[in-house]
Amino acid sequence: MKKLKKFTAVACAAFTSIFVLTGCGTSTTSTGHQSSTSDAPVEIKHQYGTTTVKNIPQRIATVSWVNTDTVLAFDAVPVGVPAVEWGGNKNKSTDWIDSKLKELGAQWGSSKAPKQYSEVDGINFEAIAQVKPDLIVAAYSGMSKEQYDKLSKIAPVIGPIEPNYTTKWQDATRAVGKALRQEDKATKMITDLETKLKNIGEKNNFKGINFIAGNLDLATNNISIYTGGDTRGRFFSSIGLTEAPVVTANTPASKFFFDWSPERADELKSDIFYSWISADTKIADVEAHPLFGQIPAVKNRHLVVTNDDHATLSISAASVLSLPWAIDNFVPQIIKTVQNIRR
């Protein structure tokens, strides 16, 4: 569990980074998909209550870069963004964020590029207050009630829809779309992406193939299994794969993962096993492990991995912006594995 805990700690610290939308002369970009030009108040429900967004927000700050993905998907350029401290690219960002910023004429180094903040120590309340937001979005986050109350003194806050980074990307998209009065666009983006994900399984004959998503830590010999409530499990299900019965039967209530004894590795029966591993680890290393090598899918060479932290982020911190990147850069490995299973 040491590796998983390290990832969770670093990622969660980074998830509580901040972004700011529109400011310093930058305005929200109209998309032509607004449900209404009405500036009437809207109410958004979340874990800590209901937030009233009185007017169409002009200066949005976000907590966690996943919420930034969602805001950018509505063609709104933040003026301040957190550096992606875990799994980021050379810009301390993500490829999908960079691509969207370039599309909107706000690429790094330009006058419209967002300013980056380091948020490795958690939410930077001071930085958020300095940009004077009129709305703070934390729909996908691990924000506590205490943090929510503190942020609410700065501006209205859309708190986590579900606790501990378990909010579905669809729900986060709907929340931001409602706040921006672009509910029609939110619905279209969700429908289009869900259809694209579903078509992957239908086109490549994924029906009947089951999976386990987890983490195989060679350094500690620990096995961690992600549940159906985790973003990774949701991703594999969304493309037409089925959660393995052993995961369903052993999933604890309100947990996004559980530990599994390495001595019982041979009981982890599935067609495919997914694990994120370090960049210096090879699939052959996992297959040669005396315990991990007993996992049926590993033994059959049906192990699917992300050994690039950036790729890991694309599905573990899933958003309406990151998933298309995952489809292009990670899904081909899954398709190839299923093809091998079918032979």
Backbone hydrogen bonds in HBPLUS format (Angstrom, degrees):
<---DONOR---> <-ACCEPTOR-->    atom                        ^
c    i                          cat <-CA-CA->   ^        H-A-AA   ^      H-
h    n   atom  resd res      DA  || num        DHA   H-A  angle D-A-AA Bond
n    s   type  num  typ     dist DA aas  dist angle  dist       angle   num
A0005-LYS N   A0001-MET O   2.77 MM   4  5.92 168.1  1.79 164.5 167.7     1
A0006-LYS N   A0002-LYS O   2.91 MM   4  6.07 150.8  2.00 143.0 151.3     2
A0007-PHE N   A0003-LYS O   2.95 MM   4  6.23 163.2  1.98 151.1 154.8     3
A0008-THR N   A0004-LEU O   2.81 MM   4  6.02 164.7  1.84 152.9 157.8     4
A0009-ALA N   A0005-LYS O   2.84 MM   4  5.96 161.8  1.87 147.9 152.7     5
A0010-VAL N   A0006-LYS O   2.97 MM   4  6.13 171.0  1.98 153.8 156.4     6
A0011-ALA N   A0007-PHE O   2.75 MM   4  5.73 165.3  1.77 153.5 158.7     7
A0012-CYS N   A0008-THR O   2.82 MM   4  5.70 159.7  1.86 141.9 148.8     8
A0013-ALA N   A0009-ALA O   3.03 MM   4  6.08 150.4  2.12 138.2 146.2     9
A0014-ALA N   A0010-VAL O   2.97 MM   4  6.23 157.1  2.02 147.2 153.8    10
A0015-PHE N   A0011-ALA O   2.66 MM   4  5.88 145.4  1.78 147.7 159.3    11
A0016-THR N   A0013-ALA O   3.28 MM   3  5.51 143.6  2.42  98.2 107.8    12
A0017-SER N   A0014-ALA O   2.97 MM   3  5.39 136.9  2.16 124.0 122.1    13
A0064-SER N   A0017-SER O   2.54 MM  47  4.63 147.9  1.63 128.7 140.7    14
A0019-PHE N   A0062-THR O   2.69 MM  43  4.54 124.3  1.99 119.8 133.2    15
A0062-THR N   A0019-PHE O   2.56 MM  43  4.54 130.0  1.80 108.8 123.7    16
A0020-VAL N   A0080-GLY O   2.52 MM  60  4.69 125.8  1.81 135.2 140.6    17
A0079-VAL N   A0020-VAL O   2.16 MM  59  5.03 129.6  1.38 125.9 146.8    18
A0080-GLY N   A0020-VAL O   3.39 MM  60  4.69 153.6  2.46 115.2 119.2    19
A0021-LEU N   A0060-ILE O   2.15 MM  39  4.36 125.9  1.41 122.7 144.4    20
A0060-ILE N   A0021-LEU O   3.08 MM  39  4.36 125.9  2.38 103.7 116.7    21
A0022-THR N   A0077-VAL O   3.14 MM  55  6.11 174.5  2.14 148.2 147.5    22
A0023-GLY N   A0026-THR O   2.81 MM   3  4.83 115.7  2.22 115.8 134.5    23
A0026-THR N   A0023-GLY O   2.68 MM   3  4.83 164.7  1.70 115.2 120.0    24
A0035-SER N   A0181-ARG O   3.11 MM 146  5.99 134.0  2.34 120.1 133.3    25
A0042-VAL N   A0053-VAL O   3.06 MM  11  5.33 154.6  2.12 131.6 138.1    26
A0053-VAL N   A0042-VAL O   2.79 MM  11  5.33 164.4  1.81 163.6 167.5    27
A0044-ILE N   A0051-THR O   2.87 MM   7  5.24 159.0  1.92 145.2 152.1    28
A0051-THR N   A0044-ILE O   2.89 MM   7  5.24 169.1  1.90 146.1 145.8    29
A0046-HIS N   A0049-GLY O   2.79 MM   3  5.44 157.4  1.84 168.4 169.0    30
A0049-GLY N   A0046-HIS O   3.19 MM   3  5.44 170.4  2.20 116.8 117.3    31
A0047-GLN N   A0160-PRO O   2.78 MM 113  5.66 165.1  1.80 150.1 155.1    32
A0134-ASP N   A0059-ARG O   2.71 MM  75  5.32 156.5  1.77 142.4 150.0    33
A0061-ALA N   A0135-LEU O   2.82 MM  74  6.27 159.9  1.86 157.5 163.5    34
A0137-VAL N   A0061-ALA O   2.70 MM  76  6.23 151.9  1.78 152.2 160.8    35
A0063-VAL N   A0137-VAL O   2.82 MM  74  6.15 159.1  1.86 155.5 156.9    36
A0067-ASN N   A0064-SER O   3.15 MM   3  5.73 131.5  2.40 111.0 120.5    37
A0069-ASP N   A0065-TRP O   2.91 MM   4  6.30 149.6  2.00 146.2 153.3    38
A0070-THR N   A0066-VAL O   3.18 MM   4  6.55 155.2  2.24 143.1 148.8    39
A0071-VAL N   A0067-ASN O   2.95 MM   4  6.25 158.6  1.99 147.9 153.1    40
A0072-LEU N   A0068-THR O   2.86 MM   4  6.04 169.6  1.87 158.6 161.4    41
A0073-ALA N   A0069-ASP O   2.97 MM   4  6.20 140.6  2.13 143.3 154.4    42
A0074-PHE N   A0071-VAL O   3.04 MM   3  5.54 151.9  2.12 110.5 118.7    43
A0075-ASP N   A0072-LEU O   2.77 MM   3  5.06 145.7  1.88 122.7 122.2    44
A0115-LYS N   A0079-VAL O   2.74 MM  36  5.88 169.8  1.75 126.4 128.4    45
A0081-VAL N   A0115-LYS O   2.48 MM  34  5.89 154.2  1.54 153.3 161.7    46
A0117-TYR N   A0081-VAL O   2.55 MM  36  5.89 138.6  1.71 140.6 152.2    47
A0083-ALA N   A0117-TYR O   2.63 MM  34  5.68 155.6  1.69 152.8 153.2    48
A0084-VAL N   A0092-LYS O   2.72 MM   8  4.88 171.3  1.72 122.7 124.1    49
A0089-ASN N   A0093-SER O   2.83 MM   4  5.51 153.6  1.90 137.0 146.1    50
A0092-LYS N   A0089-ASN O   2.87 MM   3  5.19 159.9  1.91 120.7 123.1    51
A0098-ASP N   A0094-THR O   2.91 MM   4  6.15 170.4  1.92 158.1 160.9    52
A0099-SER N   A0095-ASP O   2.90 MM   4  6.03 156.5  1.96 142.2 148.8    53
A0100-LYS N   A0096-TRP O   3.15 MM   4  6.20 156.3  2.21 135.9 141.7    54
A0101-LEU N   A0097-ILE O   2.89 MM   4  6.14 161.9  1.92 156.5 161.8    55
A0102-LYS N   A0098-ASP O   2.95 MM   4  6.16 158.7  2.00 149.4 155.1    56
A0103-GLU N   A0099-SER O   3.00 MM   4  6.22 154.9  2.07 142.7 149.7    57
A0104-LEU N   A0100-LYS O   3.01 MM   4  6.26 142.5  2.16 143.9 153.8    58
A0104-LEU N   A0101-LEU O   3.15 MM   3  5.09 123.6  2.49  92.0 106.2    59
A0106-ALA N   A0101-LEU O   2.69 MM   5  4.83 165.2  1.71 154.3 148.9    60
A0105-GLY N   A0102-LYS O   3.03 MM   3  4.99 162.3  2.06 105.5 109.6    61
A0110-SER N   A0107-GLN O   3.00 MM   3  5.73 157.2  2.05 143.3 146.0    62
A0113-ALA N   A0110-SER O   3.18 MM   3  5.25 162.4  2.21 104.7 110.1    63
A0122-GLY N   A0119-GLU O   3.10 MM   3  5.33 165.4  2.12 114.0 115.7    64
A0128-ILE N   A0124-ASN O   3.08 MM   4  6.37 158.8  2.13 154.9 161.2    65
A0129-ALA N   A0125-PHE O   2.93 MM   4  6.14 161.0  1.97 150.1 155.4    66
A0130-GLN N   A0126-GLU O   2.97 MM   4  6.18 149.5  2.07 146.5 154.8    67
A0131-VAL N   A0128-ILE O   3.27 MM   3  5.59 137.3  2.47 102.5 112.7    68
A0132-LYS N   A0129-ALA O   3.11 MM   3  5.28 158.0  2.16 106.8 113.6    69
A0136-ILE N   A0156-PRO O   2.85 MM  20  6.16 155.1  1.91 160.4 167.4    70
A0158-ILE N   A0136-ILE O   2.83 MM  22  6.28 161.2  1.86 166.0 172.6    71
A0138-ALA N   A0158-ILE O   2.79 MM  20  5.57 149.6  1.89 151.2 158.2    72
A0161-ILE N   A0139-ALA O   2.99 MM  22  5.34 157.5  2.04 136.3 135.8    73
A0165-TYR N   A0141-SER O   3.06 MM  24  4.75 166.7  2.08 119.4 115.9    74
A0148-TYR N   A0144-SER O   2.88 MM   4  6.13 155.6  1.94 147.6 155.3    75
A0149-ASP N   A0145-LYS O   2.88 MM   4  6.11 162.5  1.91 152.5 156.2    76
A0150-LYS N   A0146-GLU O   3.04 MM   4  6.24 154.4  2.11 143.4 150.4    77
A0151-LEU N   A0147-GLN O   2.90 MM   4  6.11 162.1  1.94 152.2 156.6    78
A0152-SER N   A0148-TYR O   2.90 MM   4  6.03 147.1  2.01 146.3 155.9    79
A0153-LYS N   A0150-LYS O   3.29 MM   3  5.59 153.5  2.36 103.1 110.6    80
A0154-ILE N   A0151-LEU O   2.81 MM   3  5.32 154.4  1.87 114.2 122.9    81
A0155-ALA N   A0151-LEU O   3.19 MM   4  6.62 157.5  2.24 153.8 159.5    82
A0166-THR N   A0163-PRO O   3.21 MM   3  5.94 132.9  2.44 119.0 129.2    83
A0171-ASP N   A0168-LYS O   3.07 MM   3  5.33 117.5  2.48 101.4 115.5    84
A0172-ALA N   A0168-LYS O   3.08 MM   4  6.44 159.2  2.13 155.8 161.8    85
A0173-THR N   A0169-TRP O   2.99 MM   4  6.09 154.8  2.05 142.0 148.8    86
A0174-ARG N   A0170-GLN O   2.95 MM   4  6.24 155.2  2.02 146.7 153.4    87
A0175-ALA N   A0171-ASP O   3.00 MM   4  6.19 158.5  2.05 145.9 151.4    88
A0176-VAL N   A0172-ALA O   3.10 MM   4  6.33 167.5  2.11 152.1 154.3    89
A0177-GLY N   A0173-THR O   2.89 MM   4  5.97 159.4  1.94 147.4 154.3    90
A0178-LYS N   A0174-ARG O   2.87 MM   4  6.03 152.2  1.95 147.2 154.1    91
A0179-ALA N   A0175-ALA O   3.05 MM   4  6.30 159.9  2.09 146.6 151.9    92
A0180-LEU N   A0176-VAL O   2.96 MM   4  6.18 152.4  2.04 150.5 157.6    93
A0182-GLN N   A0177-GLY O   2.63 MM   5  4.67 162.2  1.66 157.3 154.7    94
A0181-ARG N   A0178-LYS O   3.06 MM   3  4.89 156.3  2.12 100.4 107.4    95
A0186-ALA N   A0182-GLN O   3.06 MM   4  6.37 157.4  2.11 149.9 156.8    96
A0187-THR N   A0183-GLU O   2.95 MM   4  6.17 163.8  1.97 150.7 154.1    97
A0188-LYS N   A0184-ASP O   3.00 MM   4  6.25 159.1  2.05 147.1 152.8    98
A0189-MET N   A0185-LYS O   2.88 MM   4  6.08 165.4  1.90 156.2 159.5    99
A0190-ILE N   A0186-ALA O   3.00 MM   4  6.18 163.1  2.03 152.3 156.9   100
A0191-THR N   A0187-THR O   2.93 MM   4  6.07 170.2  1.94 152.1 155.2   101
A0192-ASP N   A0188-LYS O   2.87 MM   4  5.93 167.2  1.88 152.7 156.7   102
A0193-LEU N   A0189-MET O   3.02 MM   4  6.09 162.1  2.06 144.9 149.8   103
A0194-GLU N   A0190-ILE O   2.87 MM   4  5.98 166.8  1.88 156.1 160.5   104
A0195-THR N   A0191-THR O   2.97 MM   4  6.04 156.5  2.03 145.4 152.0   105
A0196-LYS N   A0192-ASP O   3.00 MM   4  6.20 153.0  2.07 141.0 148.7   106
A0197-LEU N   A0193-LEU O   2.91 MM   4  6.15 158.9  1.96 153.1 158.3   107
A0198-LYS N   A0194-GLU O   2.92 MM   4  6.08 164.5  1.94 148.8 153.3   108
A0199-ASN N   A0195-THR O   2.88 MM   4  6.01 154.8  1.95 147.6 154.4   109
A0200-ILE N   A0197-LEU O   3.16 MM   3  5.41 138.3  2.34 101.6 112.7   110
A0202-GLU N   A0198-LYS O   3.23 MM   4  6.55 162.5  2.26 150.5 155.7   111
A0203-LYS N   A0199-ASN O   2.83 MM   4  5.77 162.1  1.87 146.5 151.5   112
A0204-ASN N   A0200-ILE O   3.08 MM   4  6.07 146.5  2.20 141.0 149.6   113
A0206-PHE N   A0201-GLY O   2.95 MM   5  4.71 168.5  1.97 138.8 141.4   114
A0209-ILE N   A0206-PHE O   3.02 MM   3  5.61 159.4  2.06 145.1 145.2   115
A0242-THR N   A0209-ILE O   3.01 MM  33  6.20 163.2  2.04 144.9 149.8   116
A0272-ILE N   A0210-ASN O   3.10 MM  62  6.42 147.1  2.21 146.2 156.0   117
A0211-PHE N   A0242-THR O   2.82 MM  31  6.11 142.9  1.96 151.3 158.6   118
A0244-ALA N   A0211-PHE O   2.92 MM  33  5.32 154.0  1.99 159.8 151.3   119
A0212-ILE N   A0272-ILE O   2.95 MM  60  6.38 134.8  2.16 143.0 156.8   120
A0274-TYR N   A0212-ILE O   2.74 MM  62  6.12 168.5  1.75 165.4 169.5   121
A0226-TYR N   A0213-ALA O   2.80 MM  13  5.55 165.0  1.82 147.3 152.0   122
A0214-GLY N   A0274-TYR O   2.80 MM  60  5.99 154.8  1.87 147.3 155.5   123
A0215-ASN N   A0224-SER O   2.77 MM   9  5.09 149.7  1.86 145.6 149.6   124
A0224-SER N   A0215-ASN O   3.04 MM   9  5.09 162.3  2.07 145.3 150.7   125
A0217-ASP N   A0222-ASN O   3.03 MM   5  5.30 174.1  2.03 164.8 164.7   126
A0221-ASN N   A0217-ASP O   2.76 MM   4  5.42 132.2  1.99 150.9 164.3   127
A0260-TRP N   A0223-ILE O   2.92 MM  37  5.33 152.2  1.99 154.9 151.5   128
A0225-ILE N   A0258-PHE O   2.79 MM  33  5.35 170.2  1.80 160.2 163.5   129
A0258-PHE N   A0225-ILE O   2.84 MM  33  5.35 142.9  1.98 142.7 155.0   130
A0227-THR N   A0256-PHE O   3.00 MM  29  5.16 163.2  2.03 117.4 122.0   131
A0230-ASP N   A0227-THR O   3.08 MM   3  5.53 166.6  2.10 114.1 118.2   132
A0234-ARG N   A0230-ASP O   3.02 MM   4  6.29 161.6  2.05 154.9 160.7   133
A0235-PHE N   A0231-THR O   2.93 MM   4  6.08 149.0  2.03 139.9 148.1   134
A0236-PHE N   A0232-ARG O   3.15 MM   4  6.49 166.6  2.17 156.3 156.8   135
A0237-SER N   A0233-GLY O   3.05 MM   4  6.24 157.3  2.11 148.4 155.1   136
A0238-SER N   A0234-ARG O   2.85 MM   4  5.98 146.7  1.96 145.2 154.6   137
A0238-SER N   A0235-PHE O   3.07 MM   3  5.07 118.2  2.46  94.1 109.6   138
A0241-LEU N   A0236-PHE O   3.22 MM   5  5.70 152.2  2.31 158.4 152.1   139
A0240-GLY N   A0237-SER O   3.07 MM   3  5.33 160.5  2.11 113.4 115.2   140
A0247-VAL N   A0244-ALA O   2.99 MM   3  5.59 140.2  2.15 117.4 127.4   141
A0248-THR N   A0244-ALA O   3.33 MM   4  6.70 162.6  2.36 152.4 156.8   142
A0249-ALA N   A0245-PRO O   2.89 MM   4  5.99 163.5  1.92 156.4 160.4   143
A0250-ASN N   A0247-VAL O   3.18 MM   3  5.31 135.3  2.39  99.9 111.7   144
A0264-ARG N   A0261-SER O   2.88 MM   3  5.40 158.3  1.92 115.7 123.1   145
A0265-ALA N   A0262-PRO O   3.08 MM   3  5.01 150.1  2.17 114.7 112.2   146
A0267-GLU N   A0264-ARG O   2.94 MM   3  5.59 162.9  1.97 120.7 126.4   147
A0268-LEU N   A0265-ALA O   3.11 MM   3  5.63 167.8  2.12 118.0 121.9   148
A0269-LYS N   A0267-GLU O   2.88 MM   2  5.53 132.6  2.10 106.8  92.2   149
A0273-PHE N   A0302-HIS O   3.35 MM  29  6.66 160.3  2.39 144.7 147.9   150
A0304-VAL N   A0273-PHE O   2.84 MM  31  6.07 167.7  1.86 153.5 157.4   151
A0275-SER N   A0304-VAL O   3.01 MM  29  6.55 147.8  2.12 155.8 165.9   152
A0306-THR N   A0275-SER O   3.28 MM  31  6.76 143.1  2.42 136.5 143.5   153
A0277-ILE N   A0306-THR O   3.07 MM  29  6.26 153.0  2.15 132.8 140.7   154
A0281-THR N   A0278-SER O   3.02 MM   3  5.34 163.0  2.05 115.7 118.8   155
A0285-ASP N   A0282-LYS O   2.92 MM   3  5.21 132.2  2.15 103.5 116.4   156
A0286-VAL N   A0283-ILE O   3.06 MM   3  5.25 120.2  2.43 100.3 114.6   157
A0287-GLU N   A0283-ILE O   2.96 MM   4  6.28 163.4  1.99 156.0 161.0   158
A0288-ALA N   A0284-ALA O   2.96 MM   4  6.04 141.0  2.12 139.4 148.8   159
A0289-HIS N   A0286-VAL O   3.14 MM   3  5.23 151.6  2.22 102.3 111.0   160
A0293-GLY N   A0289-HIS O   2.87 MM   4  5.16 145.4  1.99 132.3 141.2   161
A0294-GLN N   A0291-LEU O   2.94 MM   3  5.46 162.6  1.97 115.2 121.0   162
A0295-ILE N   A0292-PHE O   3.07 MM   3  5.61 165.3  2.09 116.0 120.6   163
A0298-VAL N   A0295-ILE O   2.91 MM   3  5.25 119.2  2.29 111.0 127.1   164
A0299-LYS N   A0295-ILE O   2.81 MM   4  6.00 165.2  1.83 164.3 169.4   165
A0300-ASN N   A0296-PRO O   2.92 MM   4  6.10 147.3  2.02 146.5 155.6   166
A0302-HIS N   A0297-ALA O   2.67 MM   5  4.91 165.4  1.69 165.8 162.2   167
A0301-ARG N   A0298-VAL O   2.97 MM   3  4.94 159.0  2.02 105.6 110.9   168
A0311-ALA N   A0308-ASP O   2.95 MM   3  5.37 119.2  2.33 109.2 123.5   169
A0312-THR N   A0308-ASP O   3.01 MM   4  6.36 155.8  2.07 153.0 160.9   170
A0313-LEU N   A0309-ASP O   2.95 MM   4  6.21 153.3  2.02 145.4 151.5   171
A0314-SER N   A0310-HIS O   3.26 MM   4  6.56 143.9  2.39 140.0 148.8   172
A0314-SER N   A0311-ALA O   3.13 MM   3  5.17 123.1  2.47  94.6 108.7   173
A0315-ILE N   A0312-THR O   3.32 MM   3  5.91 150.3  2.41 111.8 118.3   174
A0316-SER N   A0312-THR O   2.93 MM   4  5.99 158.1  1.98 156.0 163.0   175
A0317-ALA N   A0313-LEU O   2.89 MM   4  5.18 157.0  1.95 135.7 139.6   176
A0323-LEU N   A0319-SER O   3.13 MM   4  6.02 168.1  2.15 154.1 155.3   177
A0325-TRP N   A0322-SER O   3.05 MM   3  5.28 121.8  2.40 102.9 117.5   178
A0326-ALA N   A0322-SER O   3.03 MM   4  6.42 151.7  2.12 148.6 157.4   179
A0327-ILE N   A0323-LEU O   2.87 MM   4  6.16 151.9  1.95 152.7 160.4   180
A0328-ASP N   A0324-PRO O   3.21 MM   4  6.47 151.7  2.30 141.2 147.1   181
A0329-ASN N   A0325-TRP O   2.91 MM   4  6.05 151.8  1.99 150.6 159.4   182
A0330-PHE N   A0326-ALA O   2.76 MM   4  5.00 156.5  1.81 138.5 141.9   183
A0331-VAL N   A0326-ALA O   3.05 MM   5  6.37 156.2  2.11 156.7 160.1   184
A0333-GLN N   A0330-PHE O   3.08 MM   3  5.84 142.3  2.23 122.6 130.5   185
A0334-ILE N   A0331-VAL O   2.85 MM   3  5.09 120.3  2.22 106.4 122.2   186
A0335-ILE N   A0331-VAL O   2.95 MM   4  6.28 161.8  1.98 162.4 168.1   187
A0336-LYS N   A0332-PRO O   3.02 MM   4  6.18 159.6  2.06 144.3 149.3   188
A0337-THR N   A0333-GLN O   3.08 MM   4  6.28 152.2  2.16 140.1 147.4   189
A0338-VAL N   A0334-ILE O   2.95 MM   4  6.25 161.0  1.98 156.6 161.1   190
A0339-GLN N   A0335-ILE O   2.96 MM   4  6.20 155.9  2.02 148.5 155.5   191
A0340-ASN N   A0336-LYS O   3.05 MM   4  6.33 147.8  2.16 142.1 150.3   192
A0341-ILE N   A0337-THR O   3.00 MM   4  6.34 147.4  2.11 144.9 154.2   193
A0342-ARG N   A0338-VAL O   2.97 MM   4  6.23 151.6  2.05 150.4 157.6   194
A0343-ARG N   A0340-ASN O   3.35 MM   3  5.33 146.3  2.47  95.5 104.8   195
